[in-house]
Amino acid sequence: MRTGVGYLSHDAQTRNISSRGVLFSSEADVPIGGSIEYVVTLSDLQGMQVDLRCFGKVVRLERPALQHAPEYLVAATLDRYEFVRREA
């Protein structure tokens, strides 16, 4: 993920995605209202993968319910995207 503050790379787990945005869990505490770039990897049954490079803004950040839980829930818009094919 890339934020408007600078380049930060974090792994995240997609929870929900639509044509308007994405909800994912991450250990990153990202600023609300900031620009974000994220990549969603799509794969088919044969193992072919395509990356969907997305650009948007963080609209919600939910802190973990448990004090020691590492993951935040992050909601971001999907303002613009491009497909990036992986080389075989």
C-alpha positions as CSV (number, residue, x, y, z in Angstrom):
1,M,0.0,0.0,0.0
2,R,1.2,3.5,-0.7
3,T,-0.1,6.5,1.3
4,G,0.0,10.2,0.6
5,V,2.5,10.6,3.5
6,G,5.1,8.5,1.7
7,Y,5.7,4.9,0.5
8,L,4.8,2.3,3.0
9,S,4.5,-1.3,2.0
10,H,2.3,-3.6,4.1
11,D,0.5,-6.9,3.6
12,A,-3.2,-6.8,4.0
13,Q,-6.1,-9.1,3.8
14,T,-9.1,-8.1,1.7
15,R,-12.4,-8.5,3.6
16,N,-14.8,-6.9,1.1
17,I,-14.5,-5.3,-2.3
18,S,-16.9,-3.5,-4.6
19,S,-16.8,-1.1,-7.5
20,R,-16.8,1.8,-5.0
21,G,-14.1,0.7,-2.6
22,V,-12.5,-1.9,-0.4
23,L,-12.4,-3.0,3.2
24,F,-9.2,-4.7,4.3
25,S,-7.4,-5.7,7.5
26,S,-3.8,-4.6,8.1
27,E,-1.3,-3.9,10.8
28,A,-0.8,-0.4,9.3
29,D,-2.4,2.6,11.1
30,V,-3.2,4.7,8.0
31,P,-4.4,8.3,8.2
32,I,-8.1,8.9,7.4
33,G,-8.5,11.2,4.4
34,G,-5.1,10.3,3.0
35,S,-4.5,9.1,-0.5
36,I,-3.7,5.4,-0.8
37,E,-2.5,3.0,-3.5
38,Y,-3.3,-0.7,-3.1
39,V,-2.9,-3.8,-5.2
40,V,-5.6,-6.6,-5.2
41,T,-4.4,-9.8,-6.7
42,L,-7.1,-11.7,-8.7
43,S,-6.6,-15.3,-9.6
44,D,-8.6,-17.9,-11.5
45,L,-8.9,-21.7,-11.0
46,Q,-6.0,-22.4,-13.3
47,G,-3.7,-20.2,-11.2
48,M,-3.5,-17.2,-13.6
49,Q,-3.0,-14.0,-11.6
50,V,-3.7,-10.4,-12.5
51,D,-3.0,-7.5,-10.2
52,L,-5.5,-4.7,-9.9
53,R,-3.6,-1.5,-9.0
54,C,-6.1,0.8,-7.2
55,F,-6.0,4.4,-6.1
56,G,-8.3,6.0,-3.6
57,K,-8.6,7.6,-0.2
58,V,-8.9,6.2,3.3
59,V,-12.4,6.9,4.6
60,R,-12.5,4.8,7.8
61,L,-10.1,3.2,10.2
62,E,-11.3,0.9,12.9
63,R,-8.9,0.2,15.7
64,P,-8.8,-3.3,17.1
65,A,-11.4,-4.2,19.7
66,L,-8.8,-6.0,21.8
67,Q,-5.9,-3.9,23.0
68,H,-3.3,-6.4,21.9
69,A,-4.9,-7.3,18.5
70,P,-2.6,-6.3,15.7
71,E,-5.0,-5.6,12.9
72,Y,-6.9,-2.5,11.9
73,L,-9.9,-2.5,9.6
74,V,-9.4,0.0,6.8
75,A,-12.0,1.2,4.3
76,A,-10.8,3.0,1.2
77,T,-12.5,4.3,-1.9
78,L,-11.7,3.0,-5.4
79,D,-11.4,6.1,-7.5
80,R,-9.1,4.8,-10.2
81,Y,-7.6,1.5,-11.2
82,E,-5.5,-0.3,-13.8
83,F,-4.9,-3.9,-14.5
84,V,-1.3,-5.1,-14.3
85,R,-0.6,-8.5,-15.9
86,R,2.0,-10.7,-14.4
87,E,4.7,-12.3,-16.5
88,A,4.6,-16.1,-16.7
